[in-house]
Amino acid sequence: MAAHEVLSAVRDADAYTNLVLPSVLARRQLSGRDAAFVTELASGTIRWQGTYDAILAACIDRPLAKVEAAVHDVLRLGAHQLLAMRVPDHAAISSSVELTRARIGQGPSGFVNAVLRKVARRSLDEWLAEVAPGDGHDQLALRTSHPTWVVDLLAQAWTGCGGSEEQVEEMLSADNVAPAVTLVARPGLCEVDELEGADATRLSWSPWAVSLAGGNPGEIPAVAEGRAAVQDEGSQLVAAALAGARLGGRDAEWLDLCAGPGGKAGLLAALAAQRGARVLAVERQPHRAALVSNAVRAVPGVCEV
């Protein structure tokens, strides 16, 4: 149910998986292996949903658009368990049917059972050979669960620099590898040593980055208090580049355009607080602006959203 709740929030409220997942885990009091399972189930399903939708479409005698959204999410979760996780077929199908009954109702449970039994008849590679058999960008998009326009632009940019189409597929496949959870120790608010003691290891590029071995980041006190946060190392380096830029005037005001959901703004606010500067974080979408406000809560008065 927890994974379905995450997918529903992403679909209905335009939520971010990495932001909504910790709150769902905490509310349902999930930790350890249970939290890891839900994390992979929700994140993996969303990562591969383009591919799964193509497979599901081949198993259904109606357009996917006509399948109730909540049922569609159950089918995606079931497909991920069947095709990409070490879950026995009978367990993946029965748990999906029970989820349907609990979250949606008895009516669609037979439909979910029938569709997932069809999915289970083939491996992921066998399905890909059927739904994406060619070498074109449309087929590559289905195989790697990326929008076709992303494949087109990446191929154009890479081959224009002398790269090959085969390397484009390798890059798209690498983009689907489940990422490690990276934390940022916001300077002046949290020391990296504090996070290292929370089953995390220091990384090499950002001076504030650590990789979390497992568990729910929201259970770490520094993260819960906003002194640290989940933020990938590349994002941290972008904030570091802005903070380290050569200035032509006094170091007083910094601007973060399109600031939602607030990861960079949170780090910039911590850096600005150390230098007596202020950050203006611009975000036009109210729900994203609220996320930015939450991200900078540990340094009140430094960042205006």
ROMARTI-735277 format. One record per residue: residue number from 0; x, y, z of N, C-alpha, C, CB in turn; residue in one letter. Coordinates in steps of 0.1 Angstrom, whole numbers. Last residue first. Glycine has a CB too. Layout:
BEGIN
(NUM, (X, Y, Z), (X, Y, Z), (X, Y, Z), (X, Y, Z), A),
...
***
This chain:
BEGIN
(304, (114, 335, -4), (108, 326, -14), (97, 334, -21), (103, 313, -8), V),
(303, (144, 345, 9), (131, 349, 6), (126, 341, -6), (130, 364, 3), E),
(302, (167, 334, 34), (162, 331, 20), (147, 336, 19), (162, 316, 17), C),
(301, (172, 342, 59), (183, 343, 50), (177, 342, 35), (193, 332, 52), V),
(300, (151, 338, 77), (155, 351, 74), (166, 353, 64), (160, 358, 86), G),
(299, (163, 307, 90), (153, 317, 89), (158, 331, 86), (144, 317, 101), P),
(298, (175, 280, 83), (182, 293, 82), (172, 304, 80), (193, 293, 71), V),
(297, (158, 259, 82), (169, 258, 92), (177, 271, 93), (178, 247, 90), A),
(296, (142, 261, 60), (136, 265, 73), (147, 265, 84), (126, 254, 77), R),
(295, (145, 256, 33), (154, 266, 39), (150, 270, 54), (154, 279, 31), V),
(294, (127, 237, 27), (141, 233, 25), (150, 243, 32), (144, 233, 10), A),
(293, (102, 250, 30), (106, 239, 39), (121, 236, 38), (98, 227, 36), N),
(292, (104, 267, 8), (103, 273, 21), (107, 262, 32), (89, 278, 24), S),
(291, (103, 248, -13), (115, 256, -11), (115, 262, 3), (115, 267, -22), V),
(290, (77, 238, -10), (89, 229, -8), (101, 237, -6), (90, 219, -20), L),
(289, (63, 260, -17), (62, 255, -3), (73, 246, 0), (48, 248, -1), A),
(288, (69, 262, -44), (74, 272, -35), (73, 268, -20), (66, 285, -37), A),
(287, (55, 240, -53), (69, 239, -53), (75, 250, -44), (74, 241, -68), R),
(286, (29, 250, -49), (33, 238, -42), (48, 236, -42), (26, 225, -47), H),
(285, (29, 273, -66), (27, 274, -51), (32, 262, -44), (13, 276, -48), P),
(284, (52, 281, -90), (42, 271, -87), (41, 271, -71), (46, 257, -92), Q),
(283, (74, 299, -93), (60, 304, -96), (49, 294, -92), (59, 306, -111), R),
(282, (101, 309, -75), (93, 297, -79), (79, 301, -81), (95, 285, -68), E),
(281, (132, 321, -65), (120, 324, -73), (113, 311, -78), (123, 332, -85), V),
(280, (148, 332, -38), (145, 319, -45), (131, 322, -52), (144, 307, -35), A),
(279, (174, 351, -29), (160, 353, -34), (157, 340, -42), (158, 366, -42), L),
(278, (194, 352, 0), (191, 344, -13), (176, 348, -16), (192, 329, -11), V),
(277, (220, 372, 13), (206, 367, 13), (204, 361, 0), (196, 379, 16), R),
(276, (251, 371, 34), (243, 374, 22), (229, 369, 23), (250, 368, 9), A),
(275, (269, 365, 53), (261, 377, 55), (253, 381, 43), (269, 388, 59), G),
(274, (281, 341, 50), (288, 353, 44), (280, 365, 46), (291, 350, 30), R),
(273, (266, 321, 61), (279, 322, 66), (286, 335, 61), (287, 310, 62), Q),
(272, (243, 324, 46), (242, 328, 60), (256, 329, 66), (234, 317, 68), A),
(271, (251, 313, 22), (249, 327, 23), (249, 332, 37), (235, 331, 16), A),
(270, (251, 285, 28), (263, 292, 25), (262, 307, 26), (267, 288, 10), L),
(269, (224, 282, 33), (233, 279, 44), (247, 286, 41), (235, 263, 45), A),
(268, (213, 289, 8), (209, 296, 20), (219, 294, 31), (195, 293, 25), A),
(267, (224, 269, -8), (228, 282, -10), (225, 291, 2), (221, 288, -22), L),
(266, (210, 246, 2), (225, 247, 3), (229, 261, 2), (231, 238, -7), L),
(265, (184, 254, -5), (187, 251, 9), (202, 251, 11), (182, 237, 13), G),
(264, (185, 256, -33), (182, 268, -24), (186, 266, -10), (168, 272, -25), A),
(263, (189, 230, -40), (200, 240, -42), (198, 252, -34), (202, 244, -57), K),
(262, (164, 220, -32), (176, 214, -28), (188, 224, -29), (179, 202, -36), G),
(261, (139, 229, -41), (146, 236, -30), (159, 231, -26), (137, 237, -19), G),
(260, (124, 220, -63), (118, 219, -50), (127, 224, -38), (115, 205, -47), P),
(259, (122, 256, -71), (116, 243, -66), (123, 231, -71), (102, 243, -70), G),
(258, (134, 277, -84), (141, 272, -72), (135, 259, -67), (140, 282, -61), A),
(257, (137, 295, -107), (131, 281, -108), (136, 273, -96), (135, 274, -122), C),
(256, (167, 311, -97), (155, 311, -105), (150, 296, -106), (158, 317, -119), L),
(255, (182, 326, -71), (180, 312, -76), (167, 312, -83), (179, 302, -64), D),
(254, (206, 350, -64), (193, 348, -70), (193, 333, -75), (191, 357, -82), L),
(253, (219, 369, -36), (220, 358, -46), (206, 355, -51), (227, 345, -39), W),
(252, (234, 398, -23), (222, 391, -27), (225, 381, -38), (212, 402, -33), E),
(251, (261, 404, -15), (250, 407, -6), (237, 399, -10), (247, 421, -6), A),
(250, (290, 412, -21), (284, 399, -19), (273, 400, -10), (295, 389, -14), D),
(249, (293, 439, -45), (294, 434, -31), (286, 421, -30), (288, 444, -21), R),
(248, (305, 430, -78), (300, 440, -68), (301, 433, -54), (286, 444, -71), G),
(247, (313, 410, -93), (317, 423, -97), (313, 434, -88), (311, 426, -111), G),
(246, (327, 378, -83), (317, 389, -82), (323, 402, -87), (313, 391, -68), L),
(245, (330, 345, -93), (337, 358, -92), (327, 369, -92), (348, 360, -102), R),
(244, (314, 319, -76), (315, 327, -88), (322, 340, -84), (302, 329, -95), A),
(243, (307, 302, -55), (322, 305, -57), (324, 314, -69), (329, 293, -58), G),
(242, (280, 298, -56), (286, 305, -44), (300, 309, -46), (285, 296, -32), A),
(241, (279, 284, -81), (273, 297, -79), (279, 305, -68), (258, 296, -78), L),
(240, (293, 261, -74), (298, 269, -85), (292, 283, -84), (294, 263, -98), A),
(239, (276, 250, -53), (290, 254, -50), (296, 264, -61), (299, 242, -48), A),
(238, (254, 244, -68), (253, 254, -58), (266, 259, -54), (245, 249, -46), A),
(237, (266, 223, -83), (260, 235, -90), (259, 247, -80), (246, 232, -96), V),
(236, (272, 205, -64), (283, 212, -71), (278, 224, -79), (290, 202, -81), L),
(235, (247, 195, -56), (255, 203, -47), (266, 211, -54), (262, 193, -36), Q),
(234, (241, 181, -79), (233, 193, -75), (240, 202, -65), (219, 189, -70), S),
(233, (260, 161, -78), (260, 170, -89), (252, 183, -86), (254, 164, -101), G),
(232, (251, 146, -55), (264, 154, -55), (265, 164, -66), (275, 144, -56), E),
(231, (217, 151, -45), (228, 144, -52), (240, 153, -53), (223, 139, -65), D),
(230, (203, 152, -13), (207, 160, -25), (218, 153, -32), (210, 175, -21), Q),
(229, (185, 153, 16), (188, 144, 5), (191, 153, -7), (177, 134, 2), V),
(228, (201, 173, 42), (190, 169, 33), (195, 159, 23), (185, 182, 26), A),
(227, (205, 191, 73), (210, 182, 62), (198, 179, 54), (218, 170, 68), A),
(226, (189, 206, 88), (203, 210, 88), (211, 202, 78), (209, 207, 102), R),
(225, (163, 198, 91), (166, 207, 79), (180, 211, 79), (157, 218, 80), G),
(224, (156, 179, 109), (156, 193, 114), (160, 203, 102), (167, 195, 125), E),
(223, (158, 155, 96), (145, 159, 101), (145, 173, 105), (142, 150, 113), A),
(222, (186, 156, 92), (177, 157, 80), (163, 161, 85), (176, 143, 73), V),
(221, (195, 153, 118), (199, 164, 110), (191, 166, 98), (214, 163, 106), A),
(220, (184, 127, 126), (180, 140, 132), (183, 152, 124), (186, 141, 145), P),
(219, (172, 104, 103), (184, 110, 108), (180, 124, 113), (195, 111, 96), I),
(218, (148, 96, 92), (150, 92, 106), (163, 98, 112), (151, 77, 107), E),
(217, (149, 103, 65), (141, 111, 74), (143, 108, 89), (127, 110, 71), G),
(216, (163, 82, 53), (170, 94, 56), (162, 103, 66), (173, 102, 43), P),
(215, (160, 49, 61), (151, 61, 58), (159, 74, 62), (138, 60, 66), N),
(214, (184, 26, 48), (175, 31, 58), (167, 43, 53), (182, 35, 70), G),
(213, (219, 29, 36), (205, 23, 36), (196, 30, 47), (205, 8, 39), G),
(212, (242, 44, 33), (242, 30, 30), (228, 24, 29), (250, 22, 40), A),
(211, (245, 75, 17), (239, 68, 28), (238, 53, 24), (225, 74, 31), L),
(210, (273, 95, 12), (264, 85, 6), (259, 76, 17), (272, 76, -4), S),
(209, (277, 130, 15), (279, 116, 20), (269, 107, 13), (278, 116, 36), V),
(208, (291, 162, 9), (283, 151, 4), (287, 138, 11), (284, 149, -11), A),
(207, (305, 186, 11), (294, 184, 20), (286, 171, 18), (285, 196, 19), W),
(206, (323, 188, -9), (329, 188, 4), (318, 185, 15), (336, 200, 8), P),
(205, (319, 168, -38), (314, 179, -30), (319, 177, -15), (298, 178, -30), S),
(204, (337, 145, -44), (336, 157, -52), (331, 169, -44), (327, 155, -64), W),
(203, (337, 122, -27), (350, 129, -31), (348, 142, -38), (357, 120, -39), S),
(202, (319, 114, 3), (321, 114, -11), (333, 123, -15), (309, 117, -19), L),
(201, (317, 95, 33), (321, 107, 27), (323, 105, 12), (333, 114, 34), R),
(200, (290, 73, 42), (305, 75, 39), (307, 88, 31), (310, 63, 31), T),
(199, (269, 64, 69), (271, 70, 56), (286, 72, 54), (264, 84, 55), A),
(198, (258, 58, 94), (259, 48, 84), (261, 53, 70), (247, 38, 85), D),
(197, (261, 82, 109), (247, 77, 106), (248, 67, 94), (237, 88, 103), A),
(196, (285, 93, 109), (282, 85, 120), (268, 78, 119), (282, 92, 133), G),
(195, (284, 110, 88), (292, 98, 87), (289, 88, 98), (307, 102, 87), E),
(194, (270, 131, 99), (263, 122, 90), (270, 109, 88), (260, 129, 76), L),
(193, (289, 143, 114), (277, 139, 121), (269, 129, 112), (268, 152, 123), E),
(192, (309, 150, 96), (312, 139, 106), (299, 134, 112), (321, 144, 116), D),
(191, (299, 172, 83), (299, 159, 76), (301, 147, 86), (309, 159, 65), V),
(190, (278, 192, 104), (292, 187, 100), (290, 174, 93), (301, 186, 112), E),
(189, (254, 217, 99), (257, 203, 102), (271, 200, 97), (246, 194, 95), C),
(188, (255, 244, 96), (243, 238, 103), (246, 224, 107), (231, 239, 94), L),
(187, (277, 251, 82), (273, 260, 93), (261, 255, 101), (269, 273, 87), G),
(186, (265, 235, 53), (276, 241, 61), (271, 252, 71), (286, 248, 51), P),
(185, (246, 206, 53), (245, 221, 50), (255, 228, 59), (231, 226, 52), R),
(184, (254, 178, 40), (256, 184, 53), (256, 199, 51), (268, 179, 61), A),
(183, (234, 159, 19), (243, 171, 20), (242, 176, 35), (238, 182, 10), V),
(182, (234, 125, 8), (230, 135, 17), (239, 147, 16), (229, 130, 31), L),
(181, (222, 102, -16), (233, 111, -12), (227, 122, -3), (240, 117, -24), T),
(180, (216, 69, -23), (210, 80, -16), (222, 89, -11), (201, 76, -4), V),
(179, (224, 57, -56), (226, 57, -41), (220, 70, -35), (241, 56, -38), A),
(178, (199, 49, -81), (210, 57, -75), (212, 55, -60), (207, 72, -78), P),
(177, (195, 22, -103), (190, 28, -91), (202, 36, -84), (185, 17, -81), A),
(176, (199, 30, -137), (205, 23, -125), (200, 30, -113), (220, 22, -126), V),
(175, (191, 45, -158), (181, 37, -151), (186, 29, -139), (174, 28, -160), N),
(174, (213, 55, -170), (204, 65, -163), (193, 58, -155), (198, 74, -173), D),
(173, (223, 33, -183), (230, 37, -171), (221, 47, -163), (243, 44, -174), A),
(172, (207, 34, -206), (206, 23, -197), (212, 26, -183), (212, 11, -203), S),
(171, (216, 58, -217), (202, 57, -213), (200, 46, -203), (193, 56, -226), L),
(170, (243, 50, -223), (240, 61, -214), (226, 61, -209), (243, 74, -221), M),
(169, (238, 29, -241), (245, 26, -229), (243, 37, -219), (260, 25, -231), E),
(168, (227, 43, -262), (219, 33, -255), (225, 30, -242), (217, 21, -264), E),
(167, (249, 59, -270), (237, 65, -265), (228, 56, -257), (229, 71, -277), V),
(166, (266, 40, -279), (269, 46, -266), (257, 54, -261), (281, 56, -268), Q),
(165, (254, 34, -303), (255, 23, -293), (258, 29, -279), (266, 13, -296), E),
(164, (258, 57, -317), (245, 54, -313), (245, 43, -302), (236, 50, -325), E),
(163, (289, 74, -307), (281, 64, -314), (267, 62, -309), (289, 51, -315), S),
(162, (304, 107, -309), (300, 95, -302), (292, 86, -311), (293, 98, -290), G),
(161, (310, 131, -321), (318, 120, -325), (315, 107, -318), (332, 123, -323), G),
(160, (292, 151, -314), (306, 152, -308), (315, 140, -311), (305, 153, -292), C),
(159, (270, 142, -325), (276, 154, -331), (289, 157, -325), (267, 166, -328), G),
(158, (263, 121, -309), (269, 118, -322), (275, 130, -329), (258, 112, -331), T),
(157, (253, 138, -288), (264, 129, -286), (271, 125, -299), (260, 116, -279), W),
(156, (232, 153, -298), (243, 160, -291), (255, 151, -290), (239, 164, -277), A),
(155, (215, 133, -309), (220, 144, -317), (232, 151, -311), (209, 155, -319), Q),
(154, (210, 118, -286), (217, 112, -298), (223, 123, -307), (207, 103, -306), A),
(153, (196, 136, -271), (208, 131, -266), (216, 125, -277), (205, 120, -255), L),
(152, (173, 141, -287), (183, 152, -284), (196, 147, -279), (177, 161, -273), L),
(151, (161, 115, -288), (165, 123, -300), (176, 133, -297), (153, 130, -307), D),
(150, (156, 109, -261), (165, 101, -269), (170, 108, -281), (158, 88, -273), V),
(149, (138, 130, -256), (151, 129, -248), (161, 121, -256), (149, 123, -234), V),
(148, (117, 123, -272), (124, 135, -275), (137, 136, -267), (115, 147, -271), W),
(147, (108, 99, -262), (115, 98, -274), (123, 111, -277), (105, 96, -286), T),
(146, (114, 94, -227), (107, 100, -238), (115, 100, -250), (103, 114, -234), P),
(145, (125, 61, -216), (128, 76, -217), (119, 81, -228), (143, 78, -221), H),
(144, (129, 33, -213), (119, 41, -205), (123, 55, -204), (117, 35, -191), S),
(143, (144, 17, -229), (151, 24, -218), (142, 33, -209), (162, 32, -223), T),
(142, (126, 7, -248), (135, -2, -241), (141, 4, -228), (146, -7, -250), R),
(141, (114, 31, -257), (106, 21, -250), (115, 11, -242), (97, 13, -259), L),
(140, (136, 43, -270), (128, 50, -259), (120, 40, -251), (119, 61, -265), A),
(139, (141, 25, -289), (151, 27, -279), (144, 34, -267), (163, 35, -284), L),
(138, (119, 28, -305), (121, 16, -299), (131, 17, -287), (125, 5, -309), Q),
(137, (123, 55, -314), (111, 51, -307), (112, 38, -299), (99, 50, -317), D),
(136, (148, 53, -327), (147, 60, -314), (134, 57, -307), (149, 75, -316), H),
(135, (153, 19, -341), (150, 33, -341), (149, 40, -327), (137, 36, -349), G),
(134, (155, -8, -342), (167, 0, -337), (165, 15, -337), (179, -3, -346), D),
(133, (128, -29, -329), (137, -23, -339), (148, -15, -333), (129, -13, -347), G),
(132, (111, -40, -309), (120, -49, -317), (130, -42, -326), (113, -58, -325), P),
(131, (95, -36, -285), (105, -27, -290), (115, -34, -298), (111, -19, -279), A),
(130, (78, -57, -278), (72, -43, -279), (82, -33, -285), (68, -39, -265), V),
(129, (94, -80, -281), (81, -79, -287), (77, -65, -289), (71, -87, -280), E),
(128, (117, -76, -267), (119, -81, -281), (105, -80, -288), (123, -96, -281), A),
(127, (106, -70, -242), (112, -60, -250), (114, -64, -264), (126, -56, -243), L),
(126, (98, -96, -234), (88, -86, -237), (94, -74, -245), (82, -80, -224), W),
(125, (122, -108, -231), (113, -114, -241), (102, -103, -244), (106, -126, -235), E),
(124, (133, -93, -210), (140, -93, -223), (130, -98, -234), (152, -102, -222), D),
(123, (115, -99, -189), (116, -86, -194), (122, -85, -208), (124, -77, -184), L),
(122, (97, -130, -197), (107, -122, -190), (108, -108, -196), (121, -129, -191), S),
(121, (63, -140, -196), (75, -137, -203), (85, -129, -194), (73, -129, -216), R),
(120, (41, -143, -181), (44, -154, -190), (57, -152, -197), (33, -155, -200), R),
(119, (33, -121, -166), (43, -131, -160), (47, -142, -169), (36, -137, -148), A),
(118, (14, -108, -181), (28, -102, -180), (38, -112, -175), (27, -90, -170), V),
(117, (-8, -125, -176), (-2, -124, -190), (12, -118, -189), (-11, -115, -198), K),
(116, (-11, -120, -149), (-8, -133, -153), (-2, -133, -167), (-20, -142, -152), R),
(115, (-19, -93, -150), (-5, -96, -145), (-2, -111, -148), (-5, -94, -130), L),
(114, (-45, -96, -161), (-34, -88, -169), (-20, -92, -163), (-36, -73, -167), V),
(113, (-59, -110, -141), (-57, -115, -155), (-46, -109, -163), (-70, -113, -163), A),
(112, (-57, -94, -119), (-52, -108, -118), (-49, -113, -133), (-62, -117, -111), N),
(111, (-70, -71, -128), (-56, -70, -124), (-50, -84, -124), (-55, -64, -110), V),
(110, (-96, -82, -131), (-89, -76, -142), (-74, -75, -139), (-94, -62, -145), F),
(109, (-103, -88, -105), (-101, -99, -115), (-94, -94, -127), (-115, -104, -119), G),
(108, (-104, -63, -93), (-93, -73, -88), (-92, -84, -99), (-97, -78, -75), S),
(107, (-123, -43, -98), (-111, -44, -107), (-102, -56, -104), (-104, -32, -108), P),
(106, (-142, -49, -75), (-145, -49, -89), (-133, -51, -99), (-151, -37, -93), G),
(105, (-134, -44, -49), (-134, -58, -54), (-135, -58, -69), (-145, -65, -48), Q),
(104, (-112, -15, -46), (-124, -22, -45), (-124, -36, -51), (-136, -14, -51), G),
(103, (-89, 1, -39), (-98, 5, -49), (-112, -2, -48), (-92, 2, -63), I),
(102, (-74, -9, -17), (-73, 6, -21), (-84, 10, -31), (-59, 8, -27), R),
(101, (-80, -36, -14), (-79, -27, -3), (-80, -12, -6), (-66, -30, 5), A),
(100, (-81, -47, -40), (-93, -48, -31), (-92, -38, -20), (-94, -62, -26), R),
(99, (-55, -41, -48), (-66, -36, -55), (-79, -36, -47), (-68, -44, -68), T),
(98, (-40, -56, -30), (-39, -42, -30), (-50, -35, -37), (-26, -37, -36), L),
(97, (-47, -82, -38), (-51, -77, -25), (-50, -62, -24), (-43, -84, -14), E),
(96, (-35, -81, -63), (-49, -83, -63), (-54, -78, -49), (-53, -98, -65), V),
(95, (-8, -79, -55), (-14, -68, -64), (-29, -69, -63), (-9, -69, -78), S),
(94, (-4, -103, -42), (-3, -90, -34), (-9, -79, -42), (11, -87, -31), S),
(93, (-7, -121, -63), (-17, -121, -52), (-16, -108, -44), (-14, -133, -43), S),
(92, (15, -113, -80), (1, -113, -85), (-9, -112, -73), (-2, -125, -94), I),
(91, (37, -118, -63), (35, -105, -69), (21, -103, -74), (45, -103, -81), A),
(90, (34, -145, -56), (33, -135, -46), (31, -121, -52), (46, -135, -38), A),
(89, (37, -158, -81), (24, -159, -74), (22, -148, -63), (23, -173, -67), H),
(88, (63, -150, -88), (52, -146, -96), (39, -146, -88), (50, -154, -108), D),
(87, (85, -138, -62), (79, -149, -69), (66, -145, -76), (75, -161, -60), P),
(86, (107, -112, -67), (95, -116, -61), (88, -127, -68), (85, -103, -60), V),
(85, (131, -96, -73), (131, -111, -70), (119, -115, -61), (144, -114, -62), R),
(84, (121, -75, -100), (125, -77, -86), (124, -92, -83), (115, -70, -77), M),
(83, (113, -71, -126), (126, -65, -122), (130, -68, -108), (126, -51, -124), A),
(82, (89, -84, -133), (99, -83, -143), (113, -78, -138), (95, -74, -154), L),
(81, (72, -84, -110), (73, -96, -119), (86, -95, -128), (61, -97, -127), L),
(80, (74, -58, -100), (78, -70, -91), (80, -82, -100), (66, -73, -82), Q),
(79, (66, -43, -122), (79, -41, -117), (83, -53, -108), (80, -28, -109), H),
(78, (39, -52, -124), (49, -55, -135), (63, -53, -130), (46, -45, -147), A),
(77, (28, -41, -100), (29, -56, -103), (39, -60, -113), (15, -61, -106), G),
(76, (30, -14, -106), (37, -20, -94), (39, -35, -96), (30, -17, -81), L),
(75, (13, -13, -128), (27, -9, -130), (35, -15, -118), (29, 6, -130), R),
(74, (-11, -20, -116), (-5, -29, -127), (9, -26, -129), (-13, -27, -140), L),
(73, (-15, 1, -99), (-14, -13, -94), (-7, -22, -104), (-27, -18, -89), V),
(72, (-18, 22, -118), (-7, 22, -108), (-5, 8, -102), (-9, 32, -97), D),
(71, (-43, 14, -129), (-31, 14, -137), (-18, 14, -129), (-31, 27, -146), H),
(70, (-59, 18, -108), (-57, 4, -112), (-45, 4, -121), (-69, -1, -120), V),
(69, (-59, 46, -107), (-54, 39, -95), (-51, 24, -99), (-64, 39, -84), A),
(68, (-70, 52, -133), (-56, 56, -129), (-51, 48, -117), (-55, 71, -126), A),
(67, (-87, 28, -152), (-87, 37, -141), (-73, 39, -136), (-96, 31, -129), E),
(66, (-81, 27, -186), (-79, 20, -174), (-79, 30, -163), (-66, 11, -174), V),
(65, (-80, 42, -209), (-93, 39, -204), (-93, 31, -191), (-101, 31, -214), K),
(64, (-54, 44, -216), (-60, 56, -211), (-74, 54, -205), (-61, 66, -222), A),
(63, (-48, 20, -227), (-44, 22, -213), (-51, 34, -207), (-29, 23, -212), L),
(62, (-74, 6, -247), (-64, 16, -245), (-60, 18, -231), (-67, 30, -252), P),
(61, (-79, -30, -244), (-84, -16, -245), (-73, -6, -243), (-95, -14, -233), R),
(60, (-69, -54, -237), (-77, -53, -250), (-84, -40, -251), (-87, -64, -251), D),
(59, (-36, -59, -227), (-49, -54, -224), (-56, -51, -237), (-49, -41, -215), I),
(58, (-10, -64, -232), (-17, -74, -224), (-32, -71, -222), (-10, -77, -211), C),
(57, (2, -43, -243), (2, -55, -251), (-6, -66, -245), (16, -60, -254), A),
(56, (1, -25, -223), (-7, -22, -234), (-9, -35, -243), (-2, -11, -242), A),
(55, (22, -35, -207), (8, -36, -202), (-2, -34, -214), (5, -26, -191), L),
(54, (44, -27, -222), (41, -42, -220), (27, -44, -216), (51, -47, -209), I),
(53, (42, 0, -221), (42, -6, -234), (38, -21, -233), (55, -4, -241), A),
(52, (44, 4, -193), (31, 8, -200), (30, 1, -214), (30, 23, -201), D),
(51, (70, -4, -189), (59, -12, -183), (46, -9, -190), (58, -10, -168), Y),
(50, (84, 18, -201), (85, 4, -206), (74, -5, -201), (98, -2, -201), T),
(49, (75, 39, -184), (73, 39, -199), (74, 26, -205), (83, 49, -205), G),
(48, (83, 31, -158), (69, 31, -162), (66, 32, -177), (61, 42, -154), Q),
(47, (107, 30, -145), (105, 21, -157), (91, 22, -162), (109, 7, -153), W),
(46, (106, 48, -124), (117, 49, -133), (114, 41, -146), (130, 44, -127), R),
(45, (83, 39, -110), (83, 52, -117), (94, 53, -127), (84, 63, -107), I),
(44, (94, 14, -101), (82, 15, -110), (81, 28, -117), (69, 13, -101), T),
(43, (115, 23, -86), (118, 15, -97), (106, 15, -107), (121, 0, -94), G),
(42, (102, 36, -65), (111, 43, -73), (114, 36, -86), (125, 46, -66), S),
(41, (85, 15, -54), (80, 28, -58), (89, 35, -68), (77, 37, -46), A),
(40, (104, -6, -49), (92, -8, -56), (86, 5, -62), (81, -15, -47), L),
(39, (125, 6, -34), (128, 1, -47), (115, -1, -55), (135, -13, -46), E),
(38, (109, 14, -11), (117, 24, -19), (120, 19, -33), (130, 27, -12), T),
(37, (100, -11, -2), (90, -1, -7), (97, 10, -15), (83, 6, 5), V),
(36, (124, -23, 5), (115, -29, -5), (106, -19, -11), (108, -41, 2), F),
(35, (133, -5, 25), (141, -7, 13), (133, -13, 2), (153, -16, 16), A),
(34, (114, -9, 45), (116, 4, 38), (123, 3, 25), (123, 14, 48), A),
(33, (119, -36, 51), (106, -32, 46), (107, -18, 39), (96, -31, 57), D),
(32, (145, -35, 61), (142, -42, 48), (129, -38, 42), (143, -57, 50), R),
(31, (142, -4, 78), (150, -16, 75), (146, -22, 61), (149, -27, 85), G),
(30, (108, 6, 83), (122, 8, 84), (129, -5, 79), (126, 11, 98), S),
(29, (77, 22, 87), (85, 12, 79), (100, 16, 80), (80, 11, 65), L),
(28, (55, 37, 96), (64, 31, 105), (72, 20, 99), (57, 27, 118), Q),
(27, (39, 52, 80), (35, 38, 81), (45, 30, 90), (35, 32, 67), R),
(26, (51, 76, 82), (37, 75, 87), (33, 61, 88), (28, 82, 77), R),
(25, (77, 70, 71), (75, 74, 85), (61, 72, 90), (80, 89, 87), A),
(24, (70, 65, 45), (77, 55, 53), (75, 58, 67), (92, 54, 49), L),
(23, (59, 90, 37), (51, 77, 37), (57, 67, 46), (49, 73, 22), V),
(22, (81, 106, 40), (70, 108, 48), (60, 96, 49), (62, 121, 44), S),
(21, (99, 95, 20), (102, 95, 35), (90, 97, 44), (113, 105, 38), P),
(20, (83, 100, -4), (86, 87, 1), (90, 87, 15), (97, 80, -7), L),
(19, (83, 127, -12), (71, 121, -6), (73, 107, 1), (60, 119, -16), V),
(18, (108, 131, -22), (103, 139, -11), (91, 133, -4), (100, 153, -16), L),
(17, (112, 114, -43), (122, 114, -32), (118, 122, -20), (135, 119, -37), N),
(16, (90, 120, -60), (91, 107, -53), (101, 107, -41), (96, 96, -63), T),
(15, (71, 149, -57), (84, 143, -61), (86, 130, -53), (96, 153, -58), Y),
(14, (37, 153, -70), (47, 152, -59), (60, 147, -65), (42, 144, -48), A),
(13, (14, 159, -83), (26, 163, -89), (38, 163, -79), (25, 177, -95), D),
(12, (-8, 148, -72), (-4, 160, -66), (9, 165, -72), (-2, 158, -51), A),
(11, (-13, 125, -87), (-24, 134, -84), (-20, 147, -79), (-33, 128, -74), D),
(10, (12, 111, -91), (2, 113, -102), (-7, 125, -99), (-5, 100, -105), R),
(9, (25, 112, -66), (32, 117, -78), (22, 120, -89), (42, 106, -83), V),
(8, (5, 100, -51), (9, 113, -48), (16, 119, -60), (17, 114, -36), A),
(7, (4, 74, -63), (-8, 82, -63), (-5, 97, -61), (-18, 78, -53), S),
(6, (29, 65, -56), (26, 66, -70), (14, 76, -71), (23, 53, -77), L),
(5, (26, 63, -28), (36, 72, -34), (33, 75, -48), (50, 66, -33), V),
(4, (6, 44, -25), (4, 58, -20), (14, 68, -26), (5, 58, -5), E),
(3, (20, 22, -35), (8, 27, -43), (5, 41, -38), (-4, 18, -41), H),
(2, (38, 19, -14), (43, 22, -27), (32, 28, -36), (49, 10, -34), A),
(1, (20, 12, 7), (28, 24, 8), (33, 28, -6), (40, 21, 17), A),
(0, (8, -12, 0), (0, 0, 0), (9, 13, 0), (-9, 0, 12), M),
***
